[in-house]
């Protein structure tokens, strides 16, 4: 039985290693996925020129639908890595967090925060842009109370795109 596992695992690992090294020139600066020319979902299309409100709109739709693939494309990975490294540094440790791990943590946090709100009932009511940072204000309906609450979605310009920072803040 163990020999059979080796025959399956070893080729898979070799394939993963070698296929992961190809096309590095096309990948984003964090070594992750290639930079997209556009992100499309739910009848919306984002480009590098898309305004923060439109990015936040797609972000909310992706949260409403639990769409991890779209959320991955919207994470401000570089910003989150800097924050993670600062936290590790505060305790005298070096961060070994890859972009993928950081992205996964950010998405898990978004989903946990958004779980308190009713899907499909969040709407944007204000946007503030200052240089490479933006704040998008929205109302969301609390699942348990049915009352409207206000949330803040923070964005930062990364590699020419508006990306969503870690955390959803309630106001």
Secondary structure as UniProt FT lines:
FT   HELIX           2..21
FT   TURN            22..23
FT   HELIX           24..26
FT   TURN            29..30
FT   STRAND          39..41
FT   TURN            42..43
FT   STRAND          44..46
FT   TURN            48..49
FT   HELIX           52..64
FT   TURN            65..66
FT   HELIX           68..74
FT   HELIX           77..90
FT   TURN            91..92
FT   HELIX           99..114
FT   TURN            115..116
FT   TURN            119..120
FT   STRAND          123..130
FT   TURN            131..132
FT   STRAND          133..142
FT   TURN            143..145
FT   STRAND          148..158
FT   TURN            159..160
FT   STRAND          161..164
FT   STRAND          169..170
//
